[in-house]
Amino acid sequence: MDVKNAFLNGELTEEVYMQPPPGYNHPPNKVCRLRKALYDQGCNLLLLYVDDMIITDDDTNRIRDLKNFLHQRFEMKDLGKLNYFLGLEIASNKSSYYLSQTKYATDLISRVGIIDTKVVSTPFDSTEHLAATDGSS
């Protein structure tokens, strides 16, 4: 799926306004009305949950610029490469991302106090075969 081009020149069903782009000569205190959806170069994605944020882009310069822009307006701390977010462990290489909830499950088991619980074999004989006519009706 090519998300980058999903809305390129798409028809808008509502009125959308934006500040004129840098370098565009325009009257002061005016905005532009978009007639078609558009993307400038690439696409920044920002996921925000309460006070935690993930920023991603295929261009590290745009990530840096967005971080700088936000840092000028809000007190923020960069926690570095994404490893853990909302119960998900995230690992990656150049071509893939790997998600796991092992840490979340382990923390949950620890919190309820059953981390040291010993495993017990099931009381059911797994070699026994039951039929629909077995037992009382």
N, C-alpha and C positions, 0 to 999 in steps of 0.2 A: 504494500500500500504506500503510495507516495503522498504523504501528508503535506509536504511543502507546497504542492500545487493544488491542493484540494479546493482552495477558495480563490485561486488566481483568476481575476477577471470575472468572478461570480456575480450574478445579479443580486442586488440587495433588496430585501422586502421592507426595510425600515430605514428611517433617516439616520445616517451616521456622520458625525462631524469630527474633525481632527485639527490639531494645530498645524499650520503650514510647515513643511519640512525646512531644515536649515538651508540657507542659500537661496530660498525662493523669495523673490521681491513681492511683498504684499502690504496692503494698508494695515496700520496698527490696530490692535484689538479686533481682528477679524479671524475667522476660522474657515476651513475648507469643508465643503459638503462632498462626501464621497458618493459617486454614482455607481461604482463597481467596487467589490472587495479587492484588496490587493495585498501583496507581500512586498516589502523591500527585501534586501539581500537576507536570505536565511530566515530563521525564526527562533526567537528566544522563547523558552518555555519556563514558566515560573510556577511552582507548586507551593502553596502556602497553607499551613495548618497551624492555627493559633499564632505561635511565635516562632515556628520552625519553617524553613524555606529551602526548597531545592531549585537551583537555577541550572538549566542545561541549554546547550546550543551546539551546533557542529563547528562553531568558530570560537576559539578560546578568547580572542580579542573582544568579541561582543559580550561574552560572559564577564570579562574584566570590566568593560565599560558599564554594563548594567550594575555590577556590584559597586563600582565607584559612584554611579548616579544615586543608588539607594543609600549608600553610606553617607553621602552628603546631606541626606534628608532625615535619616534615622540612625540611632545608635545601633550598630550591628557588630557581630563577631563572626568572622569566617572560620568555620570548623574544618575546612579542608575537604579532601576527597570524601564523597558519600560512602559510608560504611553501614549505617543503621538508621532507619527512619520508620516511625510508626509501627514497630514490631517486625519490620522486614530487614534482614541482613542483605546487603547488596555487595556483590563482588563483580568484577568486570575484567575483560581483557580488551584487545584492540577491536574485536568484532562482536562481542557478546556481553550481555549482562546476566548474572545469575542471582536469583532471589531465593531466600530461605527464611523460614520462621523457626529454625532450631533454637536460637537464643531466646526468642519469645516464649516458646513452649517450655524450655528449661527454666526460665525465670518464673513462669506461671506455676509449674510443679513445685519449685522451691518455695514460692510464696505461700502455697497452701500446705506446706510441710510434709509432702510425700516424696521428697527427693531420695530419701534413703529407704523407701519401701522395698521390701524384697519381692521378687517375682515368684508367683505361686503357679503351679501347673493348673490348668483348668480342670474342674471336677467332672468333666465330660469325657468319656472314652472316645477318642477321635477315630478309632477303628471300627466302632459299632455302627451298623447301618439300620436306620429305622424305616418302617413302611407306614403307609397311611392307615393301615388296619391295626397297628400296634397301640396298646393302651386302652383305656376305657372310653366309652362314648357317651 
